[in-house]
Amino acid sequence: MSPRSTERSEPVSPSKFAHVVLRTKRFPELLAWWRTLLQPATVFENDFIAFLTYDDEHHRLAIARMPGLEEPPDRSVGVDHIAYTYGSLGDLLHTYERLKSGGIEPYWCINHGPTTSMYFRDPDGNQVELQHDNFSTAQELDEFFSGGAFARNPVGVEYDPEKLLGKYQAGVPLDELVRQGSA
């Protein structure tokens, strides 16, 4: 056997983000909601837990049934939201239409500058952000951050998803649609 070393000269970061586990006492409702949202494959499911994925990871989301849980108080500490990025603005808007037709609508739509985002709540109140990256390169994003616009408004500009959808379908150029305040 050859000896191995764990010493490194540079910091070591994780190679990827693996998964999130949600605990719930509303197992069937939560599972149905997340299946509608992500359209994942089910890797494993029983009466206690379900493992879901939408890519090559063995699971990106697990939902665990835990009877007897208490509801968290409003405005308590913890994870604020989970975010998922779509590959195009069209994919985000298609997902918005699909979810809306199934009764799932965003409670907040905002162009943060770096992203065009829609926020949803699952049956347990967990917040989920579906987003599209507004800049195609890291250099464009760096220019946005260093240009002062983000410092002046680090939250963003709210938008109407129906207006954005209409403009998208009308063929308005993508660079205009992702600009803050254009939708």
N, C-alpha and C positions, 0 to 999 in steps of 0.2 A: 504494500500500500504506500502511496505517496502522501506525505503530510500536506495539509491544507492550512491556509491562513484566512482569518476573518478580518485582518487589518486592511484598511483602505486609506488612501491619502485624500480622497474627496468624500463629501457626504454621500450617503446612499439613500435614494428615495424609492418609494414603492414603484413597481413597474406598471401598475394600473390600479384603478379603483375597481374592486371586485363586486360587492353587493351591499344591499340594504335589507335589514330584517325588520318587519313591522309586527308588533304584537297587537292583538285585537280580541275583543269579546264578540265582535260582529263578523266572524269568519266568512260565512257565505256572501254577505253583502260586500265586504272589502275585497274578497277574491274576485267577485263579478265586476266590480268597479275597475280594479287594476287590469283585469283582462280586457275590458273595453278600452281603457286608456292606452295600454302598451301593445295589445294584440300579440302577447308572447306565446311561446311554446311552453307547455307544462312538462317539466323534467320529472317531477315526482309530486304526488299529492295523496294525502290520506285525510282522516278526520281532524288531524291536529296541525298539519303544516303543508304548505304548498311551495314548491320551488319553481320559479318562472324565469325564462330567459328570452331575449330577442336577438341574440348574436351568438358568437362562438364561446362565450363564457358559460360554464356549467349552470350557474344561476346568477341573475342580476338582482332578483327580488325574492325574498321569502316572506310568507305571511304565516304567522303562528297563532293558533287559537289558544287563548289563555283566559278562561272564565274567571270572573271575580275581579277583573281589573277595575280600577277607579278612573273616572274621567279626570283629566288634568285640569287644574284651574286655568281660566283665561289668563293670557299674558304671563305664562310661566316660562322658566328657562328650558332650554332644550333645542333640538334641531328645528330650524325655522322652515326650511323647505328642501325638497329634492328637485333637481333640475335635469332635464333631458334635452339634448340638442338635436334638431332635425337638419338634414343635409341641404335643404333649400327652403326658401320662403314658401314655395308652392306646396312642399310636403307639410309644413306647419299649418298652412291654411286648409289643405285637404283634411288634416287631422281635426282641425277646428270644426269644419263642416260635419265630419263623421261623428264626432263627439256630440255636437249640438243636436244632430238628428236622433241621437240616443238619449237625450235629456241631460247631458253633461255640458255645462257652460262655464266659461271662465268667470271668476268674480273680479278679476283685475287684468287689464291689458295695458302694457306699458312698453315704450321703446326706451330702453335704458341707455342707448347710445351704442354700446358694444353688441347688444342683442335686442331683437324684437321678441317680446315675451308675453305669454298668457299664463295666468295663475289659476289653479283649480284646487278644490278641497275634496278629499275622499270622504267616505261615510264616517270615518273617525275624526275628521277635521285635519288630517295631515295635508300640508300644502305641497303642491307639485307645480313646478314651472316647466312649461314647454317653450322652447326658444329656438331662434335661428340666429346664428352669428352674422352680424351686419357687415363685418369687414372680411375680405377674402384673404388678406395677408396679415402677418404679425406687424409689418411695418405700418400698414394703414391704421391698425389698432393703436400702435404706439404713438402715431401722429395725432390721433383723436385724443388720447390721454394727455399728451404733452401740449396740445394746442389750447388747453384751458376750458374747453366746453364741459368736460366731465367735472372739473373742479367747481365750475359755476352751478352745475346741476347734476349731482352724483346719483340721483334717483331716476330721473328721466321724464318723459312726456307721455301721458296717457293717450290711448287711441281707441277708436271704435272698430272692433274687428270686422263688422259688416262693411264699413267704408273701406277698410284696407282690402278686404276680399273683392269688393266691387272694382276698385282701382286695379288690383292684380289681374282680374278677369278682363278688364278693359285694355290691358296691355301697357299700362304705365310702366316706364323703365324701372327695373329693380333697384338701381342706385337711388332713385327718388323715393321709392316706397320704404326703404330702410332708413332714410334720413329722418331724424327726430322732427316731429311736428308735421310731417307730410301726410300722415293718415289720420 
